[in-house]
Amino acid sequence: MNAGRRGIIFLAGVLISAAVAAGEASHRPGVFWPHAGVVCDPSAGFCAGTGGMSPWLTGRYLGQAARDALEERSVRGGRV
């Protein structure tokens, strides 16, 4: 298989994976998108932007308690 074809197959796999992940998130109760580029999951306790999970966005859309909990998990080295 030539390199060009492998690249196309790889890209297709990435796009399919992203579509599946987006579909799963959109079916999860409570998940919302307050504006373009930001997704929030209140049951998981975080919001994420283009740079990943964000304490600032979490505080803005889920409240200070959620922000504090997210920061505490990251300080402890736990799964954020």
Buried (B, 14 or more C-beta within 10 A) or exposed (E): EEEEEEEEEEEEEEEEEEEEEEEEEEEEEEBEEEEEEBBBBBEBBBBBBEEEBBBEBBBBBBEEEBBEBBBEBBEEEEEB
